[in-house]
Amino acid sequence: MSAQDRCCSIVPYFKIHHDQLGAFKQLCERLVEKTSSEPKFLYYGFCFNDNLAHCREGYADATGVLSHLENVSSLLEEALQISDLVRLEIHGPEAELHKLRSP
């Protein structure tokens, strides 16, 4: 039997402001670099379709999600200056999601 699943995934969707695609992609590279050193990150990457982007990110558990958000908070603030967050999905086992609702 496999170990208990505690993995959490986040999928934010961004609408990139006019003429900001290049700047947003550069910011994504910085986010990927900063995230790659986090001990509980499983995967992290961006996909693009015209001026829309989404990030596929996975973490070992809710603690990994919270640590990640703290680690990249300043870069996320920069991203929200040149894009709008239009959708946010967070998936995981109920026990882990509960930790994210009330950290």
C-alpha positions, 0 to 999 in steps of 0.5 A: 500500500502506498503512503498517504497522499498529502500532495497539494496543487495550485493552478493560478490563471493570469490575464497579462496586461497589454504589451507586458507578455515579455516582462511576465515571461521574464518574471516567470523565469525568476519564479521558477528559479526561486521555487526550484530550491524549495524542499517540498516543491514537486513541479512548477511551470508556466503555460501560455496562450496569447495573453493568458498564462497559467502555472502548474505547481505541486507541493508535498503538502500544505506546509509546502504550499504555505512556504512557497507563498511566503518565498515568492510573495514579492515576485507574485506582487510584481506579477500582479502589477502586470497581470490580473489573477482571473482564476485560482484552483487549489486541489488536495486532500481535505485534511491538507486543504483545511490547513490552507484555509486556517494557517 
